[in-house]
Amino acid sequence: MSMIFLIVCSAAVLFSTLVHCMSSGSNRPSSNRRGLNRDPKIDPDIQKQYVPLLPNWDSQLPEVLEESMKVQSKVRAEDGRESVIDNI
């Protein structure tokens, strides 16, 4: 007897949960849904705002090349394997 009562109660709870979930899904307003903005507003002065923040790589390039040559010569002087590789 208690087993049948337990099955009936479980089925009733499951059924009421299903009914509640199905009914609450249809009552949601569509304004809460997240959608894509098909016409985004882009600032025409975006380049003026962000381009000055970029570094001037061209002005730093000679320093980087000079440093690279110094590092290469230092590595070749300290490590004999570099000269062996160059001779091959």
GISULFEN-V951948 format. One record per backbone hydrogen bond with DSSP energy under -1.0 kcal/mol. NH is the residue of the N-H (numbers start at 1). CO is the residue of the C=O. If there is no record, write none. Layout:
nh->(NH & NH)
co->(CO & CO)
This chain:
nh->(5 & 6 & 7 & 8 & 9 & 10 & 11 & 12 & 13 & 14 & 15 & 16 & 17 & 18 & 19 & 20 & 21 & 22 & 23 & 24 & 25 & 32 & 46 & 49 & 50 & 51 & 54 & 57 & 61 & 64 & 65 & 66 & 67 & 68 & 69 & 70 & 71 & 72 & 73 & 74 & 75 & 76 & 77 & 78 & 79 & 84 & 85 & 86 & 87 & 88)
co->(1 & 2 & 3 & 4 & 5 & 6 & 7 & 8 & 9 & 10 & 11 & 12 & 13 & 14 & 15 & 16 & 17 & 18 & 19 & 20 & 21 & 29 & 43 & 45 & 46 & 47 & 51 & 55 & 57 & 60 & 61 & 62 & 63 & 64 & 65 & 66 & 67 & 68 & 69 & 70 & 71 & 72 & 73 & 74 & 75 & 80 & 81 & 82 & 83 & 84)
